[in-house]
Amino acid sequence: MDDLEGLLKGQKIAYFSMEVGLVNEIPTYAGGLGILAGDTIRSSADLRIPLVAVTLVSKKGFFRQELTPKGEQIEHSQDWDPSKYMRLLPHEVSVHIQGREVKVKAWLYTLKSVTGGVVPVLFLDTDVEGNTAEDREITFYLYGGDQKYRVKQEVVLGIGGVRLLDALGFKIRKYHINEGHASFLALELLHKYAMDVEKVRELCVFTTHTPVESGHDKFSYELVREILDGTTDMSALKRFGGADHLNMTLLALNLSNYVNGVAERHREVSSRMFAGYEIHAITNGIHSYMWTGESYRKLYDKYLPGWANEPELLARVADGIPNEEIWQAHKEQKVRLIDYVNEWTKAGLSYDVFTLGFARRATEYKRARLLFSDIGRLKKINKKGKFQLIFAGKAHPRDLQGKKLIEDLFGYANQLKPDIKMVYLENYDIAMATKLVSGVDVWLNTPLKPLEASGTSGMKAAHNGVLNFSVLDGWWLEGWIEGVTGWSIGPPPEEGLDSQETYQKELEDLYNKLEYVIIPMFYNRRDDWVRMMKKSIGKVAYYFNSHRMMRRYVTEAYL
Ligand SMILES: *Cc1c(COP(=O)(O)O)cnc(C)c1O
């Protein structure tokens, strides 16, 4: 099948990520982190960046979401068959877990770009003959199980991954730790290079994604000792990973020469959280071609050939493409979305009604409830200018608040009846995301500041001329130009308002802008609207893409 010899040529960047979202059929991602990893790999292949990616095979996926008529989430496992997409390599390494030698193998997936670039992706698997039944399950469930299960997974990813790359014969120039889940790789490198800390730091690049203390992976040393049992230098681990418990973020921070936050704002927040570390900010991006709908792809191909591998060309949209064609492409993509929604939900959404979209992981800080703070006001707004709502998102199986959130949203949908149509789509995934971000009119984002490290779905929307209406957090602080690329909800961080004042301002903006600015412009000033769509593409999409992001990683972190 794929020639491993060919893939081994030259030195590589080894990109480690617990989750990777490559294609819809391979359910080894849970949200933005995995999508980012997928886009990183896709852009690397397009740009012929010598990268090899390492992740877990997660044979039972994350989960498939079923929703009852009341919005209760039922989780199904997503068994998938790696052999349909990749090849099991004969090479085998082992990692030490609870005194056992656990065997690790890898599936080789090769992502090929039309440019001729190829990125191998290794999906680590412990479901290997000779392992105990329990150890075979380590690579079954993405983010499943308890703390102990998680440590085992991270040992397989970090330690097993480094060993497997060696066994296969890859020559590695840098190891990129994508979020703390993969930090054990630095520990393995310490052992490999006889505790030469400078050497290890020279080799490691770390991207942190979490702006809250509680979001970082932390394990008790008792647990770590039980798992790694005498095979690791615990005093070194404590020196780099924290005295009281093992903080995987700290471990990576201390053992990486280049540390990156995922947006300017996230760099500021992280620098405060981890004083004394130099943190950079290569702001996230998304893969332009992957996230651009069919009609816009055609339009860009016609007017800006080469845009897919040089998204900078999108800056010329405003001068180059007639307004009617921008609107026509949007209408086509909207029709495809509405047809899809109506087919699945029988909700009877209409093509001509202003459509707001909101889809992301259903978790508290994303604040999906904010729009429904005043149902009466929503009905009043709808009387002046009709709108409809499309929501989607999975709650982590152990996130009870997240599940309750979905039920509440089902409740709001009922309260809005019959005036306002609202759907909550089941089982948000890559395929659905593609349709949503390319077919709604406005993409809504209401996270609690400063908890959105970057966010990426709004960048996908911008590639499709969909306007962003968002809280000023994460990437939007860099992409936002009021009334030009979209609209803000609430004050910018530098106003320094307390949380109650901020909340009040957010609510005012949310309702006032919808009622007096956004919906009236959509219905009555179509030319102005289309001009904004073009500005959004030209000033957001040209920059917030993973080609720009990867070029920066190459010149600032990898070289
Ligand atoms: C882009 C994407 C995300 C991330 O969305 P955010 O709004 O940035 O949190 C999550 N899930 C899927 C399926 C996506 O495509």
PDBQT file of the ligand as one rigid body, heavy atoms in Angstrom, charges set to zero:
ROOT
HETATM    1  C1  LIG A 601     -14.832  23.734  14.232  1.00  0.00    +0.000 C 
HETATM    2  C2  LIG A 601     -15.462  22.685  15.067  1.00  0.00    +0.000 A 
HETATM    3  C3  LIG A 601     -15.469  22.802  16.468  1.00  0.00    +0.000 A 
HETATM    4  C4  LIG A 601     -14.892  23.992  17.186  1.00  0.00    +0.000 C 
HETATM    5  O1  LIG A 601     -15.862  24.999  17.281  1.00  0.00    +0.000 OA
HETATM    6  P1  LIG A 601     -15.652  26.265  18.241  1.00  0.00    +0.000 P 
HETATM    7  O2  LIG A 601     -16.839  27.106  18.020  1.00  0.00    +0.000 OA
HETATM    8  O3  LIG A 601     -14.405  26.930  17.789  1.00  0.00    +0.000 OA
HETATM    9  O4  LIG A 601     -15.573  25.752  19.614  1.00  0.00    +0.000 OA
HETATM   10  C5  LIG A 601     -16.069  21.789  17.208  1.00  0.00    +0.000 A 
HETATM   11  N1  LIG A 601     -16.627  20.714  16.612  1.00  0.00    +0.000 NA
HETATM   12  C6  LIG A 601     -16.640  20.577  15.271  1.00  0.00    +0.000 A 
HETATM   13  C7  LIG A 601     -17.271  19.367  14.681  1.00  0.00    +0.000 C 
HETATM   14  C8  LIG A 601     -16.064  21.558  14.452  1.00  0.00    +0.000 A 
HETATM   15  O5  LIG A 601     -16.064  21.400  13.123  1.00  0.00    +0.000 OA
ENDROOT
TORSDOF 0
